[in-house]
Amino acid sequence: MNLVIDIGNTKTAFGVYKEKELISHWTMKTDATRTADEYALFLYHMMEFYSLHTEDCEGAMICSVVPQADSVTAEVMEDHLRIPVRFVGPGVKTGLNILYENPREVGADRITNAVAGKELYGFPLIIIDFGTATTYCYLDDKGRYLGGAITPGMDIAMEALAAKASKLPRVETNNTGRVIGRSTAEALQAGAHYGQLSEVEGMIQRMRTEGGAHAKVIVTGPSAHWIAQESDKIDEAHEFLTLDGLQLIYLKNKELFS
């Protein structure tokens, strides 16, 4: 078996795989100030909870958008748990042809999602990942990564409003069921919910037009399921797309762990 780790701005997700089967998964808050000892203790407890043994783990493939957390993660894996690690980046095979002006600028999470999307759903393809930021990725009809777009995530947008507009409170991003809010709280919730939905549908339409193809649309991340339920422009929500992509990359690079 092996471990995959997705280090995001807000949360870090862990998955344990046997070949292509996800057998366990969990998350924790991303905290670059956490010590290696604290991190290792957390992982020991989680693996024990799932009846997993670190000595059975052959390696860990990691994608990270938080460079400050990389060194402590590698230290925990290699020094505490004795699990060899590799980060998605230079020297790691992905099988992805990236047509970005500077391919090194593409986030490891976006590359990982594209690898999973291409393998599992084919192309042309639009992949939308809802996190701290909302990322849009486009694969053309030859499976090449053309690029995409990045917008503020729903939670960070709401936090910015509350921080910058003194009369606007921080509210839960619940769906009120109507776009015309009848209180300030409802107006904020309607704006967050339907604003996100309208953004997504508008971006899909523009990407399909610019890409010149009726690309399939896959969504992942915390908002994925409700948006997929409310929009007929989305083909499927895939909760573990990033973890599955990391596993596919791990399998392409098994020789690095031997």
N, C-alpha and C positions, 0 to 999 in steps of 0.2 A: 504494500500500500504506500501511498505518498500523501503529502500535505500540499495544499495550495492556499495562498494568502493574498487577499486584496486589501491593500492599505489605502483607504479613502480619507478625505479631509475630515469627516465626522466619525465614521465607523470603520473598523477593520473586520473583514469577514474571513473566516477559516472554513476550509472544506477538506475532508478526508476521502480519498478515492481508492478504489480497486479497479485498475484499468479505467474504463469510462463510467463506472458506477459511483455516484456520490453516496457514501455510506453514513457520513455524519457532517454536520455543519453547525457553526455558532458564530456570534459576533461579540465584539467588545468596543468600547469607545476608543477612538484613536487619541493617544496621548504621548507625544514625543518626550515628555519629561518623566515618563514611567521608567523605573530602573530595570535593568536586565533581570535582577532577582525577582522583582514583582511580576514582570512579564512571564518569566519561566514558571513561577508558582501558579499563575492563572492557567497557563497551558497544561501543566501537570494535572491540575484539578479537572480541567475540561476533558482531557484525554482519559483520565481515570473514570470520570462520570460516564463516558461512552464506551468503557471497557476496551480502550485502545492502548497500545504499548509503543512507546517511542522507539524501542529497538527494532520494531517491525516497519518503521517508516524509512523508506529508501531515499527520500529527498523532498525538498520543498521548492515549488516555483512561486515566485512572488511578483506581483505588480504593485507599484506604489506611486502615488502622486504627492507624497509627503516625504521629501528627502531627509528631513530631520529625524524621521522614525526608522530609516533604513539600517543604520549601523547597529542600533540596539536590537532590532529584529534579527539581523544576521548573527549577532553575538549570542542571543538566546538560542537560536536554532543550532548553531554549530558548536558553541562552547558548553551550553547547559544541556541541550537535548541530544547532541551528537548527530544532528540531521543536516546533511549538506544542502546548501541553498544556491539558487540562481535567481537573478532578477530579470524580468522582461526588459530587454534593451540590447545594445550592441553585443554581438557574440552569441546571441540566442536565436535559433531559427524559428520563424513564424510562418513561412510560406506565403507571406503577404507582400504584394507589390504595392509600395506606397508612393503615390505621385505628388505628395506634398512638396512644396518648394524646398523645405529643409525637413527630411523625414525624421530627424532627431527631435524635432519639436512636437511630434505627435505623442500625446500622453500614453503611458503604458496601459492604462485602463481602456482607452479607446482602441488601441491595437488589439488587446485581448478580446474585447467585445467583437471586433471585426473578424478575428480568427474564428470565434465561435459561430458568429452569424453566417459567415461564408460556408463553413463546413456543414452546419445544421439546416440552413434555410436556402442556400444557393444565392444567386444574384441575377439582376440588380437588387440592391437591398439598402434600406434605410434603417439604421439602428439608433434608438433614442434611449438614453440612460438618465434616469431621474435621480439626482443626488444633491450634494451641496450646490453643484452646478448641473444644469441640464445640458447634455452633450448630444449632438446629432452627427452621425457618421454616414457617409454615402459610399457604397461599393457599386461600380459601374457594371455594365453587362458582360465585362470580361473578368469580373471579380477583383478589379484593382481598387485600391483605397484612394478615392479622389480627394477627400477632405470632409469638411462639415461645418458645424456652427456650435457655439457655446453661449449659453444664456444663464442668468442667475437662477438658481433653483427656487422653488416656491417658498421654502422656509426662510432662506436667506433674504429673499425679497420682502417677506413680511417683517423680518427682524429689522431690515433697513428702514422700512416705513415707520415702525414704532420708534426707532432710534432718532430719526431725522425730523419727524412730524410730531410735535409735542402733544397735539390733541388726539392723535391716533393711538389706540391701545394695541398691545400685543394680544392677538386672539388665536384660538385653535383654528386650524385650516379645515373646518368641517364644511360639508356640502349642505347649504340651506335649502336646496331644491329649487331655487329661483335666482335669476340673475339680477333682479331689482330688489336690492336689500332694503329693509324697512327700519333699520337702525344702523348706527355706525359699525357695530360689530358685524351685522349681517352684510353690510356693504363691503367690508374688508374680506369677509369669507367668500362672498360671491365673486369679488375681484380676483382673489387668489385661485379659486376653483375654476371658474369659467375663463379667467384670463390665461391660466395654464393650458386649459383645453383648447382655447382658440389659438394660442401660440403654436401648439403642437400641430393642429390641423392646418394652420397657415403655412408652417414650415414644411410640412409634408408636401403640400401642393406646390410650393415654390421649388422644392428640391426635385420633385418629379418633373416639373417643367424644365428646369435648368439641366437636369441630368438626361433628359430626352427619353425617359422610359418610365413605365408604370411600376416603379419598384415596390416590392413587398416591404412591409413595415413591421419591425419587431421592437418591442419596448421592454425595458428592465428597470429595476430600482423600486423604491418605496411607493411611488405613485402609479406604477405601471398597470396594476390590475384595474383600478377604478377608471383610469383613462381609457384602457382597452374596452371596458364595458360600455363607456359612454360615447365612443367615437367609432364610426364605421370605416374610418380610414386606416385603422390598425388591424393587422392580421393576427398577431399573437403577442401575449405577454409571457416572458420567460424569466422567472424569478432568479435563477442561478446562472444566467448567461455568462457573467464575468468569471465565476468559478469554473464553469464548463470550458471556457476559453483557456483559462490557465492550465487546466488538465490536458487539453489538446496540445498546448505548447510544451508541457512537461513530456508528453509522449513523443513529441518530435525531437526532444533533446535528452532522451534517457541516457545516452552515452556520456553526458556531462556529469552524471551522478555515479558512474561506475568506478 
